[in-house]
Amino acid sequence: MTRRQISSGSKFEAEIGYSRAIVDGDWIWVAGTTGFNYDTMTISDDVAEQAEQTLKNIKAAMEKAGFALADVVRANYILPRAEDFEPCWPVLRKYFGDIRPASTMIVAGLADPRMKIEIEVTGKKRQS
């Protein structure tokens, strides 16, 4: 299989020069994704709601590429405020509780002050 680019349709992908995800063989790398609802281009003020929307966005990109969330082997969580991580735990457990990917939480500034969490994942297709 050759390298494929997966787009979310965001204008920033072309303007900045990145893809929502890259697929190469059985692997997928999903770029840092935030909680913007791409249909309405809105973002919640609540960090847990942002985490939920972020994972919906990641799931959509993965499904577009023929992957499932169950294929996630690595997740990186980036938050501007460490204290905002714990309120996200129930959402993360909802999506990754059975998968339990290797994970890291990083405290760092994000590109837009409305963003409270950014998540990037790596996946490998499970053998059937």
DAZI-V975060 format. One record per backbone hydrogen bond with DSSP energy under -1.0 kcal/mol. NH is the residue of the N-H (numbers start at 1). CO is the residue of the C=O. Records with the same first field share a line. If there is no record, write none. Layout:
NH: CO + CO
This chain:
4: 23
6: 21
13: 10
15: 11
16: 12
17: 13
18: 13
20: 6
21: 6
22: 29
23: 4
24: 27
27: 24
28: 123
29: 22
30: 121
31: 20
33: 119
37: 42
41: 37
50: 46
51: 47
52: 48
53: 49
54: 50
55: 51
56: 52
57: 53
58: 54
59: 55
60: 56
61: 57
62: 58
63: 59
64: 60
65: 61
66: 63
67: 62
71: 68
72: 69
73: 122
74: 122
75: 102
76: 120
77: 104
78: 118
79: 106
84: 81
85: 82
88: 85
89: 86
92: 88
93: 89
94: 90
95: 91
96: 92
97: 93
100: 96
102: 73
104: 75
106: 77
108: 79
115: 112
118: 78
119: 33
120: 76
121: 30
122: 74
123: 28
124: 71
125: 26
